[in-house]
Amino acid sequence: MKQIVSILLSLLCLCTVAAPVGASAGNPLLPEADVLIDVGHGGIDSGAMYGKIEEKHMNLAISKKTYKALKKKGYRVAINRTTDYALSDDNHWSYGNRHRKDLAQRAGIANTLKPKVMLSLHINWSGKPQRRGPLVIYQNQSDSILLANLLQQSLNRVYGTQELPVYGKKYFVLRNTKCPTVIVELGFISNKTDRKLLNDAHHQAKLAEAISSAIDQYFSMIHPS
């Protein structure tokens, strides 16, 4: 019961602040969503860092642009944070440390809202500073694999790379979210070129458009109108 109440409170904030979408026929408190944007990290959790540059801020900037790009195309979109705070703060129902509570809250929101897909947006890091470009990580299910391939191809075109998506067996959110879900690593904070691009508003907009184009392809194949 605590889980349901906690997640419903989070969703009410999500709906009124970030997701002007229609109410669900099954539960009038919940919005209907084609796409849920899971904004990586936040608050006390900075994510990957390079000097004073923090992943959480780039995730949020790109996620907001992606939200707007998808809304412009007519999709019903929800986003699980629009400011710099940790989702673990809303989790009063699960056990474990702050990191696990954060991940459980993300999966719990998705499983309560039941969007058609969830995009978890992140910035990558590597001990090899030459590594750069996007990487999409998928669940062990066909719709997630398809979505990952479409996103990878679209993002590869932005970066001029030829990366292939990978299976994310170890990732909590992928293992515990029921809807088709992918983790989208939008570039490497540890790479000088990527880092400069990821902090550039024009490049952020190009990434948002690349993601929304891939979503168009996915829905035309899986949910044709």
C-alpha positions as CSV (number, residue, x, y, z in Angstrom):
1,M,0.0,0.0,0.0
2,K,2.9,2.4,0.8
3,Q,4.3,1.7,-2.6
4,I,1.1,2.7,-4.4
5,V,0.5,5.8,-2.3
6,S,4.1,7.0,-2.8
7,I,4.1,6.5,-6.5
8,L,0.6,8.0,-7.0
9,L,1.8,11.1,-5.1
10,S,4.9,11.3,-7.4
11,L,2.6,10.8,-10.5
12,L,0.3,13.6,-9.4
13,C,3.3,16.0,-9.2
14,L,4.5,14.6,-12.6
15,C,1.1,15.1,-14.2
16,T,0.5,18.7,-13.0
17,V,4.0,19.9,-13.5
18,A,5.3,18.0,-16.5
19,A,2.7,16.0,-18.4
20,P,-0.4,17.6,-19.7
21,V,-1.9,14.4,-21.0
22,G,-5.3,12.8,-20.9
23,A,-6.6,10.9,-17.8
24,S,-6.5,7.1,-17.9
25,A,-9.9,5.5,-18.2
26,G,-8.8,2.9,-15.7
27,N,-7.7,5.4,-13.0
28,P,-8.6,9.1,-13.3
29,L,-5.6,10.1,-11.2
30,L,-3.2,8.8,-13.8
31,P,-2.3,10.3,-17.2
32,E,-2.1,8.3,-20.3
33,A,1.3,8.3,-21.9
34,D,2.8,7.1,-25.1
35,V,6.3,7.9,-23.9
36,L,7.7,8.3,-20.4
37,I,11.0,10.1,-20.2
38,D,13.1,8.9,-17.3
39,V,15.6,11.7,-16.6
40,G,18.8,10.1,-15.2
41,H,20.1,10.9,-11.8
42,G,19.3,14.2,-10.0
43,G,19.6,15.9,-6.6
44,I,22.3,14.4,-4.5
45,D,23.0,11.9,-7.3
46,S,25.1,13.9,-9.9
47,G,25.7,10.8,-12.1
48,A,29.0,10.9,-14.1
49,M,31.2,13.9,-13.6
50,Y,34.1,15.6,-15.3
51,G,35.6,18.4,-13.1
52,K,32.5,20.5,-12.2
53,I,30.5,19.2,-15.1
54,E,27.7,16.9,-13.8
55,E,25.7,14.4,-15.9
56,K,22.4,15.2,-14.2
57,H,22.2,18.7,-15.6
58,M,22.8,17.5,-19.2
59,N,20.3,14.7,-18.8
60,L,17.7,17.2,-17.7
61,A,18.4,19.7,-20.5
62,I,18.2,17.1,-23.2
63,S,15.2,15.4,-21.6
64,K,13.2,18.7,-21.6
65,K,14.1,19.3,-25.3
66,T,13.0,15.7,-26.1
67,Y,9.8,16.2,-24.2
68,K,9.0,19.3,-26.3
69,A,10.0,17.6,-29.6
70,L,7.7,14.6,-28.9
71,K,4.8,16.8,-27.7
72,K,5.1,18.8,-30.9
73,K,4.7,15.6,-32.9
74,G,1.5,14.9,-31.0
75,Y,2.6,12.2,-28.6
76,R,1.3,12.0,-25.0
77,V,4.5,12.4,-23.0
78,A,5.3,12.2,-19.3
79,I,8.6,13.1,-17.6
80,N,9.6,12.0,-14.2
81,R,11.5,15.1,-13.1
82,T,11.7,18.7,-14.4
83,T,14.0,20.1,-11.7
84,D,17.2,19.0,-10.0
85,Y,16.0,16.5,-7.3
86,A,16.5,12.8,-6.5
87,L,13.6,10.5,-7.1
88,S,14.7,8.5,-4.1
89,D,13.3,11.3,-1.9
90,D,9.8,10.2,-3.0
91,N,10.4,6.5,-2.2
92,H,9.1,5.6,1.2
93,W,8.1,2.1,0.3
94,S,11.1,0.0,-0.8
95,Y,14.1,-1.3,1.0
96,G,17.8,-0.7,0.3
97,N,20.1,2.3,0.0
98,R,19.4,5.6,-1.6
99,H,20.6,4.4,-5.0
100,R,18.4,1.3,-5.0
101,K,15.4,3.4,-3.8
102,D,16.0,5.8,-6.7
103,L,16.0,3.0,-9.3
104,A,12.9,1.3,-7.7
105,Q,11.0,4.6,-7.8
106,R,11.8,5.0,-11.5
107,A,10.6,1.4,-12.3
108,G,7.6,1.9,-10.0
109,I,6.4,5.0,-11.7
110,A,6.7,3.3,-15.1
111,N,4.8,0.2,-13.9
112,T,2.0,2.4,-12.4
113,L,1.7,4.8,-15.3
114,K,2.1,2.0,-18.0
115,P,3.3,4.1,-20.9
116,K,3.8,2.4,-24.3
117,V,7.6,3.0,-24.0
118,M,10.1,4.4,-21.6
119,L,13.3,6.2,-22.5
120,S,15.9,6.5,-19.8
121,L,18.3,9.3,-20.8
122,H,21.9,9.3,-19.5
123,I,25.4,10.4,-20.3
124,N,28.2,7.8,-20.5
125,W,31.6,7.6,-19.0
126,S,34.7,5.6,-19.8
127,G,38.3,5.3,-18.5
128,K,39.3,5.5,-22.2
129,P,38.9,9.1,-23.1
130,Q,38.9,8.3,-26.8
131,R,35.6,6.5,-26.5
132,R,32.7,8.7,-27.8
133,G,29.2,8.6,-29.3
134,P,25.8,7.2,-28.4
135,L,25.0,3.8,-27.0
136,V,21.5,2.4,-26.5
137,I,20.9,-0.5,-24.1
138,Y,17.9,-2.7,-24.3
139,Q,15.8,-5.3,-22.4
140,N,15.5,-8.9,-23.3
141,Q,12.3,-8.4,-25.3
142,S,11.5,-7.8,-28.9
143,D,9.9,-4.3,-28.8
144,S,12.8,-3.0,-26.6
145,I,15.3,-4.4,-29.1
146,L,13.5,-2.8,-32.0
147,L,13.3,0.6,-30.3
148,A,17.0,0.4,-29.3
149,N,18.1,-0.3,-32.9
150,L,16.0,2.6,-34.3
151,L,17.3,5.0,-31.7
152,Q,20.9,3.8,-32.2
153,Q,20.7,4.3,-36.0
154,S,19.2,7.8,-35.6
155,L,21.7,8.9,-33.0
156,N,24.6,7.4,-35.0
157,R,23.7,9.7,-37.8
158,V,24.1,12.7,-35.5
159,Y,27.6,11.6,-34.4
160,G,28.8,9.9,-37.6
161,T,29.3,6.7,-35.7
162,Q,28.4,3.0,-36.3
163,E,27.8,1.7,-32.8
164,L,25.4,-1.2,-32.2
165,P,23.0,-1.3,-29.3
166,V,23.7,-3.8,-26.5
167,Y,21.7,-6.0,-24.1
168,G,21.6,-4.6,-20.6
169,K,21.2,-7.7,-18.5
170,K,22.5,-6.1,-15.3
171,Y,20.5,-2.9,-15.3
172,F,17.8,-2.7,-12.5
173,V,15.4,-0.4,-14.5
174,L,15.5,-2.6,-17.6
175,R,14.9,-5.8,-15.5
176,N,12.1,-4.3,-13.4
177,T,10.2,-2.2,-15.9
178,K,7.4,-4.0,-17.7
179,C,6.9,-1.7,-20.7
180,P,9.4,-1.6,-23.5
181,T,12.3,0.4,-22.1
182,V,15.7,1.4,-23.2
183,I,18.6,3.3,-21.7
184,V,20.0,5.9,-24.0
185,E,23.6,6.9,-23.4
186,L,23.8,10.2,-25.3
187,G,27.6,10.5,-25.5
188,F,30.6,10.3,-23.2
189,I,31.3,13.0,-20.6
190,S,34.8,11.6,-20.4
191,N,35.5,12.5,-24.1
192,K,36.5,16.1,-24.9
193,T,34.5,16.4,-28.1
194,D,31.3,14.8,-26.7
195,R,31.5,16.8,-23.6
196,K,31.6,20.1,-25.5
197,L,28.7,18.9,-27.7
198,L,26.5,17.7,-24.8
199,N,26.7,21.1,-23.2
200,D,25.7,22.9,-26.4
201,A,22.0,23.8,-26.8
202,H,22.1,23.3,-30.6
203,H,23.5,19.8,-30.3
204,Q,21.0,19.0,-27.5
205,A,18.2,19.9,-29.8
206,K,19.7,17.7,-32.6
207,L,19.7,14.8,-30.1
208,A,16.1,15.5,-29.1
209,E,15.0,15.5,-32.8
210,A,17.0,12.3,-33.5
211,I,15.2,10.6,-30.6
212,S,11.7,11.8,-31.7
213,S,12.4,10.7,-35.2
214,A,13.2,7.2,-34.0
215,I,10.0,7.2,-31.9
216,D,8.1,8.1,-35.0
217,Q,9.6,5.0,-36.8
218,Y,8.9,2.8,-33.8
219,F,5.2,3.8,-33.4
220,S,4.6,3.5,-37.2
221,M,5.8,-0.1,-36.9
222,I,4.4,-1.2,-33.6
223,H,1.4,1.1,-33.1
224,P,0.2,2.1,-36.6
225,S,-2.7,4.5,-36.5
